[in-house]
Amino acid sequence: MKMKQFFFAALAVLALSAGFTSCSDDDDNNNNPSSGDTKDKVAFILNEGAMSKNNASITGLYWADNTLFGGECVYKTQNQQAVGDVGQDLVKDGDNMFLIVWGSAYIAKLDKTGKELVRADLSQGELASLGSPRYGVVEGNYLYVSCYGNCVAKFKKSDLSYVSKVTVGNRPERLIEEDGYIYCTSSTDESYQADNRLAKIDIKEFKEATFFTPMSNQDRIMEVDDRVFIQGYGDAFDYPWGEVNTTTGEFTKIGNASTWAENDDVIYTVNSVTDWDTYATTNYFATYDVEKSKYTEGAYLKNAPAELASTSVFAMEFNPYNDYLYVMTTDFTNNSKIYVFNEKLEYVSMFESTGVNSKKIVFFN
Amino acid sequence: MRLRIFVFLWTLLCCSASWNAWAQSADKTPADSLRRIRQVEVTASRVVSNVSSSKPIQTMTREEIDRLGLNELSEVVKRFAGSNVRDYGGIGGMKTVSVRNLGAQHTAVSYDGLTISNTQAGQIDIGRFSLDNVESVTMAVGNEESLMQTARHYASAGILSVRTERPTFGDGRGYRLKAQLRAGSFGLLSPSLRYWQKLGGRTVLALDGTYMRADGAYPYELVNGKNRTDEKRHNSDINSWKGEANLFHTFSDGSALDTKLYWFYSERGLPGSVVYYNRTARERLWDEDFFAQTSYSRQMGREWKLAARLKFTHSWNQYEDYGPNYVSGKMRDVNRQDEYYGNVTLGWLPADNFSVALAQDVSVNTLRNNVHVASNDGPSNPVRTTSVTALTAHWTPTRLSLDGGLVGTYAHERVAHGRQPGDKHRLSPFLSVSWQVPGADGLRLRAMAKGTFRMPTFNDLYYRRIGNTGLRPEKAKEYNLGITWTGRPLSWTRYLSVTADLFHNNVTDKIVAFPSTYVWKMSNFGKAVINGIDITMAGEAEVTKRVSAVLTLGYSYQKAVDRQRQSASYRKQLPYTPRHSGNISLSLNNPWVNVGYSIVMQGERWSSAQNTDTYKIDAYWEHTLTLSRSFQFSGWRLDLIGSVRNLTDAQYEIIKFYPMPGRSAELTARVTL
C-alpha cells in the first residue's frame, strides 16, 4: 500500500513540479494541512544512523498531514540500495537534493523523489585525498562541501565533478555562505585537540582561507539577518554559542545550546544536558531575537508532551512553507521521535521516523 | 622499562633456583612425579568432569581437538554449551568469549593455571591462541573444582582454562621432537616446532615455536538492498610468531616447580566493518605479549598443600590508521600494560572428605599510553593495586558434594593526570552442591549460586572523553540448577552422559556507554537478566570391534533481556544473543581414516538493541569435515589431518558487517619423534 502511495506521490510531484515553480512564498504560507492536497507537499528526513552500522536512511514525509511514505527508506525504495554509513547532510537545491554520507564517503545528487542522479565517490581515486565529506552548502552553480581532509571542496552542481579545494581548520564541520564568503567551522584533530579556527573563504577566488579564532571545537553555524552565529562543543563540552563579528573576528557568547533552529530572525535553542549522577537528561530552552539582540531563557514550546523535557533533542528544523517546527529527538538506539509544533509553536503531533538519529529535514512544495 | 623486565626475570629465576636448591636438599623420597601428574590429567576426562561436578564444566581434550580438526581456541569454545563467542571474522579477527552472556569481562581466561590479564580492555582476544601445544580446554561456569586454584579463578563468573601439553617420554628416550606444518586457504601457512628434553632425572625442558601467516583475503557476498556483489576482505593479512619455553622440575618429595616464558608478536591488518560503497581499510595493529610465570606446588605432610605462583606480564600494542581524515595523515595509539602478580594458596585436608583452601593474590597493573582523558589533560597512566582473597571449602559426605567460599577484593588506583577513582572493595560468596540420587547410579542433581563482579577497565575509566572515573564495579549473580546422568545403557555403548542446566543470571550496575547528546560517557546504567537452559550430551558407541563412534551435542536457549527501566532497549533481547544455539559433532574412529563432522549453529539474533527486522542477523549453520590418519613408523609417527570448514559455503556473520569466511580447506602434517 505504501509503495502504491509513494508511486502516485512521485508521479504527482513530477507532473506538478513545473506548475509549482511559479508559486510564491505567500501561497505556501497559506497552506492548511487539514485541507487535503497533501501528496505534493513532501519532505525528506535524513536519519544519520550509527557509525559502522550502514543504517543511515531517508524518511519520506507528507508534511501537510505528517504522514510517512516511501517505506523504511525513500532512497532505498527508489534506488534499490541503502544510503550507507552515517548520513551527514541533506542539502536542498531547487528541485534536487545533495546527500552527503560520511562513512560511505560519497556525495549524491537526488531528485525530489529521492532517486539518485549522479554521485561523487570520495573513497577512492583522486577524490580520496579530500577525506570523508561532512556538510554542504550550495552557491551559484557549485556545491561546497567540508571534508575531513581539512578542506572545503568545490563541486559542480550539475554533475558533481570536482573543481578545487581550499584548506581550512582541523576536521571542518558545517559551513554557510554569507555575502560572497563561505564560513566553515572546525572541531578537533584525531587526538581531540580542539581547533578554534573559523575559516572565511572568498567564493570568487576560492584559493585560500583567512581565519578567525572565535571559540574552540566548533560545529554549527548560521546566518541570520546578515549576522553570523556559531555553536560548538567548546573546550568543556558545554555547547557554547554566540555571534562572530565577520570583520574583526570578535566572538560574543550568547548562551549554551546543543542544537538550534531559526525562523523569522529568531534563533530557537535547546541545550540537552545529562546529569551523570541520575542519568536524566534535561532540555533547557531559550530564544534569541536577532533584531533586538535579546536572549530569553525559558520554554517556547506550548503544550509540549512531558517527555520532551527530558529526551535528547538531536536537531530542530522549521518548515519554511508553514513555519511549523520539527523537533527531532533521539535515544540513540531506537528510531527517532519527531514532535511537530505549529507556527505558534503549539504542539500538533508526534510521529516516529524510520531511522535512528534524525538530523535534518528538507521540505519541498 | 627493559631494566625492570630484566630485574623481574632475574628475581623470578633466582626464586626458581633457590626453591630448586632448597627443595633438592630437603628431598628424601624418590618418586616419579611427572608420571603422577600425567595420571591425574588423564582421569579428568570430558564426560566425568561435567557430570560429577557441582557446576557446569565442559572440557575438550587434545584427542577430540584433533578428531574435529580444530586449530583455533575460539573453534573449541564455540562447541561448549552456554558459550558466546564474538568473532569478527578471519584468521586475525578478534574473538572474545562470554559465558552465558554475562559479558567477556566476567569471563577469565587462564593459561596453565594463571589468568591472563588485560586491565585496559577487560577482555581477552582468544583468537591469538593456537591449539598447537594445547592438551585440553575447559570452560567452567562459576569456577573449576580444583582446590589449589588462585583467588582470581574464583573471582570470575566463568573461566576458560587452557592447559598445554606436559612432556612425557614413553619410550625411554630422553627427548621428543614434533614438527608440524599447517597450510590452508587464504594464504595460511603455519610451521611449528616442539622439542622436549630431559635434563637429568627430575627436570624437563619444553620448547615450542610457531609462526603463522595468512593473507586473509577471503571472498564474501555483499548484500545491499537488491544488489548482491562478490567482494573480498581486504587488509586482513596477519603475521604472528609465538615462542614458549617451559621448565618442569619435580623434587624428590613430590613438590614441583614449573616455569614458563611466553612471547607472542603479531602484525596484522584490520579490515574493519564492511562499509557500503567504501572499501578503504588501512588500519594496522601490532601486538606483543610477554609473560614469565612460575608455579611451585608442594604437599606438606598428609594434611597440607602449598601452591605459590609469580607472574610478570608485559603487553604492548600499537594501532595505526592512515588517511586524509587525520590531520597528520596518521592516527597512532600506543598502549603498554604491565602486570606484577603473586599468589599463595594454602590447602588443608583435615579429613578425607573435607578440605579448606585459602588463596591470596596480589597484583599491580599499569597502563601507559598516549590517550588523553580530555583534550587539555595528559594521559592518565593509571596504576592499580589489587588484592583478591578466596577462602574456600569442599565437603563430600556420602552422595553429596559441597563447594563454598567467599572472595574478597580490594583495589586501589592512582593516576598521573585527571581524577583518581575511589578504592573498590567487595565480598563475593559462592556455593554449589551436587547430590547423587539414591538408587539411581549415575544420576545427580546439582545447584550453584555465585556472586561476582568485574572492575571497571582502564578504558571504562580513562578512555578519551567517554571514560568515567566515578564508575562502580559491575555486579553479576548466577544461579544454576541441573541434572546430570551418566551410564552405559546398552552393551555396545561405552558411555552415555547427559546434562541439563537451568540458569538465571542477573547483571546490575552494568557498565555501558551511556548515550547523551554528542558526548557519551561510561556509566553504571544497565541491568540485564539472562535466563536459559544448557543441554549437553556425549556418548561413545562401539560400532564394530575396530570402529567406534563418538557423538557430542550441545544446545543452549537464552533469553537475555535488558531490564533497565529507563533504558531505550528495556525488555529487548541483548544484541548478539541468539535465543537458540548449539553444536553437534560426530567422529568415527577406525584404523583407516578417522572422520570427524561437526556443526555449529546460532539462531536469529539482533545486532542492535532495536529488535527489528532491520537489525536482524540470520541464523547460520557451519559444517566442518575432518579426515585424519596416523602412520606409525619405527621410532616416529606421522599424523595427517585434513579439514574443510564451512563445507556448505554459508555466507554468514556473527558480528554485523564482519562477514565470516566461506568454505576453506586446511591440511596439517605432523611428525613426532
Interface residues (C-beta under 8 A of the other chain):
Chain A: A50 S52 K53 N54 N55 E72 K76 N79 Q80 Q81 A82 G84 D85 V101 G103 S104 A105 Y106 D121 S123 Q124 A128 S129 L130 G131 S132 C147 Y148 G149 N150 N170 R171 T188 D189 E190 S191 Y192 Q193 A194 N217 Y233 D235 F237 S258 T259 S272 T274 W276 Y279 T281 S312 V313 F314 T330 D331 F332 T333 N334 N335 V356
Chain B: N224 G225 K226 N227 G272 S273 V274 V275 Y276 Y277 N278 R279 T280 G323 P324 N325 Y326 V327 S328 M331 H372 A374 S375 N376 R464 R465 N468 G470 F514 P515 S516 T517 Y518 V519 K521 S523 F525 Q566 A568 S569 S607 S608 A609 Q610 T614 Y615 K656 F657
